[in-house]
Amino acid sequence: MSDRFGRRNVLIGGFITFSLASLGCIFAQSAEVFLFFRVLQASIAVAMVLARAIVRDMVPQDQAASMLGYITMFIAISPMVSPAIGGFIGETFGWRAVFWCLFVAGLNCPDLDRSGRNQHASVLQLCTAVFGIPGTADLAPVLGLLWLGSFCDGRVFCLSGRRPVYRGGTLGLSPSKLGYFLGAPALGYILGNFITGRYSMRFGANKMVLVGAVIGGFGSIIPLVLFNLGFGTPLVFFGSVTLVGLGNGLVLPNATSGMLSVRPHLAGTASGLGGALMTGGGGALAALAGAMLVPGSGANPLLWLMLATSSLSVVSIIWVVLREKQVGIR
C-alpha cells in the first residue's frame, strides 16, 4: 500500500488505528474485548516497516544499512527500558494511564512528504521471483535474504521462549537472575547494530552479513561443545548467545537494506513482505524448538536447532552473493 499510495498516507492510517485501539483498551469491559484491541494496536508495525523503506528512499544501499544499524540500535534499547517506564506509570497512576500515554503517542505521526508513491507497484513483482518467472531473475536474491532473516530471527525467538530450560534443572536460574542473563543477547545485538552503523559503508552490506552470520554460528557452536563436555553453566550459555545477538546486529540491518535495494521503487513492499516472512519464519522455528524441548531433554535440542539455523544463514548469504554475481546486480 505504501508503494502505491505513499508512505505518509499509510503511516497516518496505522497511527490512527493504533490510537483508536488504545482507547478501546482503556474502555474495554472484558478480557476478550481488551485483547481484541491489543491485537489492533499492532497496526503500529507500519512505523517500523516504513521507517526502513523511507531510509532506502533517501540513500543508497550501503549507507541505508549504516543508518538502519543506528535506528535498530535504538529500537533494541526501547524494550529494555519501556517495561520500567510503563511499570512506574501503572503503579503511580493506574494501568489505564499507560494506554492514555500510548493514545497520545499515536497522535504524533511524523510529517513526511508523500514519498514512495508508485501506481504500478505490485506484491506479485517480488513474489514471482521465488519461482524464477522470466523477467524477475534479478529479484532472486530477495529470497535468500528472506531465508537469512528468518533463520536469524528464529534463533532469537527460540531463545526468548525457553524459560523452562533456563529455570529448570539444566541451568537452574532463579527468575531474578534469569532477567539479567536474558539481557545479554540484547546487549550483543545493540553492539552489532552500532558496528553496522560505523562500518557498513566501508565494507559493504554483504560482507557485513557474512561476518555476522559466521559470528552467530560460533555463538551456537561454543555452548553445544562445552555443554557436551560437561561445562554447561549459565555464564557459558548466555555468554555464547551474546555472540548470536552480535551476529544478528550485523546481519539484520544489512540484509534488510539488501532486500530493499533490489527494486528500490518497491522498498515498501519488500520491507513489509520481509518483515512478515521473517517474523513468521522465526515463530515457526520457535514452535519447533518448543516441540523438541521435552522434559528431561536438557538444552541440547535448542543448541542443535540454533546451530542448524546458524549454518543455514551462512549458506543463504553465500548463495545471495553468488546469485547477485550471476545476474549482474553487482
Summary of the structure (lengths in Angstrom):
residues: 330
radius of gyration: 20.7
end to end distance: 28.9
largest distance: 61.1
contacts: 1168
relative contact order: 0.16
helix: 83%
strand: 0%
